[in-house]
Each structure stands twice: as C-alpha cells, then as structure tokens.
Amino acid sequence: MERTDLSDRRFDVLLERLDRIGDELNRMNKRLDHDEHFVRLTRELASLNESLQALAYAALGTQAPQVRRRRDA
C-alpha cells in the first residue's frame, strides 16, 4: 500500500511540475508574439519616417540628401 501512495504522490508532483512548465511556455510564447509584432512595427515606423522626410523635402522644394542606408533583411 505504501508503494501505491508514494507513486500517487510522485504522479501528483509530476503533474504540478508539468502544469508549471506549460504555464511558462504559454508566457514565453506570448512574449515572443509580442516581440515579433514590435519588430514589424519598428520596420513600418522606419518606412513611414523615410516617406515623411521625402514629403517634407518635396514641400520645401529641395532634394533630400543622398544617404545610403543600411537595409536589414
């Protein structure tokens, strides 16, 4: 009987650990999703900034300085 009780206790502890691991994986996945959206947002903002600068120079009637920008793929 003791062996069965010990096995049940170990099983319960194992299930608790698995639940905690599952919760941590869910938190990590949410964080990664958030980071991916943040990267996409920063790229869009960079593109918008370049467009706004081009419009500003066009409104002033001058040409923007020719600067070679690094493009991250």
N, C-alpha and C positions, 0 to 999 in steps of 0.2 A: 504494500500500500504506500509506503514512503516513496518508493521509486516513482510511482504514478503521480503523487503530489509534487515531487520535485520536477518531474517532466512538465506537468501543467504549469508550474511556476516559471520554469525556463521558457516555455512557449509564450506565456503572457509577457515576459520581459522582452522576448524577441519581437513580438507583435508591437509593443510600445516603441521599441527602437526603430522598427520599420516605419511606423507611423511618423516618428520624428524625422526620419530620413526623407520620407515622402513630402512632408511639410516643407523641409529645407529645399528640396528640389523644386517645389512649386514657387517658393520665394525667389530662387535663383533664376527660374525661367521668366518670371515677371520682370525681374531686374534686367535680364538680357533683352527682353522685348522692349523695355523702356529705353535701353541704351541704343538699340537699333533704330528706334524712332528718332532719338536725339541726333544720331549721326545723319540720318536722312534730312532732318530739319536744318541742321547746320549747313549741309550742302545747298539746300534750297535757299537759305538766307544769303549764302555767299553769291549764288547766282543772281538773286534779287538785288543785292548790293551792287554788283557789276552793272546790271541793267539800269539801276537808278543813277549811277555815276555817268554812264553813257548819255542818259537823258539830260542830266544836269549840264554836261559839256555841250550838248546839242542846243540846249536852251540859251546858253551863253554865247553860242556861235563860235566856239573854239573846239579844237580837236583834243581829245584826251591824250595824255602822254602815252607813248608806246612802251608798255612794260610787258615783258614776257613773264607770265605767271606759271607757277608750277601747278600741274593738274594731278590730283590724286585719283587714281583709278578706282 
